Amino acid sequence: MGEHEIFCCGAVVRIEDGKVRVLSDPMVEYCPLMELLYGVKNITREVVEKIVKQKIEKYGLFSCCRVFSSSLLVPYGASEIISVCMRKGLLDCAVTVCDGAGTVISSEPALVQEIGARLTGIIKTNPVKETIEYLESRGAIVLDRSTALINQPLGLKKAIELGFRRIATTVTGFTAKWIEDIRALAGEEDVGVTVFSVCNTCVREETLKYLFKADLVWGSASRIVREKIGPKALLQLGVAIPVYALTSKGKELILEYLKEFKDKVVIFRSKLPYRAPDKEPRLR
């Protein structure tokens, strides 16, 4: 399986040759999404270890047995929104990150969802031959097959070289500085890039200047994002784990996504951010 590192509930987790080690305490004490998916009310190191082990055992993450399923898992997830908008012709491709492959350029909507459905923020990953071969069999381009490099600006550059002009790219909170590089490259090449800022639980005050340059920002469990990014939003999607659209492009993609959304929703005017503290994640 090699060595991989991820953030899960704000804890750094290392997966090495099938063994899971939680390297730091989780920043999150309670998360409604974790309760929904895993029945967990109090998040501890032991709970984080159990969640990651379950991802490996049931879905083969970080291994040669990786399960790729396009079923809807998170109602307002980045991969779900990107996949729908690609299918509807608003985006040509997506630059995302996959365990065992690193940065990946995908032009097949279903594959974007298959990659992102159960992932949390990947800090680093090592190549997994079977995963890379599967992605390539579906027409995806792996940025660096030999190292599984994670580098979203380089992934964007590669997507542009391949001829894509309307590109979505995900950027984690702990690599938010890349958003500045992505905007500069998009301007130089005169292409449309939609930035999805995800996995923002660990975001710090000094990181906000980069997040303001994104199109869509996930609140994750971050108080700072809710308090500083939320008021700048043109539209908010969700309450427990809110998604903030900061640009007209971000707003357009959310509205297009909602056209396909099967559950009932309510839409009303409100001062943003709209908050329901009893439904939000709690930090330690």
HELIX and SHEET records of a PDB file:
HELIX    1   1 PRO A   32  TYR A   38  1                                   7    
HELIX    2   2 ARG A   45  TYR A   59  1                                  15    
HELIX    3   3 ALA A   78  ARG A   87  1                                  10    
HELIX    4   4 PRO A  109  GLY A  116  1                                   8    
HELIX    5   5 LYS A  129  SER A  137  1                                   9    
HELIX    6   6 GLN A  152  GLU A  161  1                                  10    
HELIX    7   7 GLY A  173  THR A  175  5                                   3    
HELIX    8   8 TRP A  178  GLU A  189  1                                  12    
HELIX    9   9 GLU A  205  THR A  207  5                                   3    
HELIX   10  10 LEU A  208  LEU A  211  1                                   4    
HELIX   11  11 ARG A  223  ILE A  224  1                                   2    
HELIX   12  12 VAL A  225  ILE A  229  3                                   5    
HELIX   13  13 GLY A  230  LYS A  232  5                                   3    
HELIX   14  14 SER A  248  GLU A  260  1                                  13    
HELIX   15  15 PRO A  277  LYS A  279  5                                   3    
SHEET    1   A 4 LYS A  19  VAL A  22  0                                        
SHEET    2   A 4 ALA A  11  GLU A  16 -1                                        
SHEET    3   A 4 GLU A   3  CYS A   8 -1                                        
SHEET    4   A 4 ILE A 122  LYS A 124 -1                                        
SHEET    1   B 2 VAL A  28  TYR A  30  0                                        
SHEET    2   B 2 ARG A 282  LEU A 283 -1                                        
SHEET    1   C 8 ILE A 141  VAL A 142  0                                        
SHEET    2   C 8 GLY A 102  SER A 106 -1                                        
SHEET    3   C 8 CYS A  93  CYS A  98 -1                                        
SHEET    4   C 8 ARG A 166  THR A 172  1                                        
SHEET    5   C 8 GLY A 192  VAL A 198  1                                        
SHEET    6   C 8 LEU A 216  TRP A 218  1                                        
SHEET    7   C 8 VAL A 243  ALA A 245 -1                                        
SHEET    8   C 8 LEU A 235  LEU A 237 -1                                        
END                                                                             
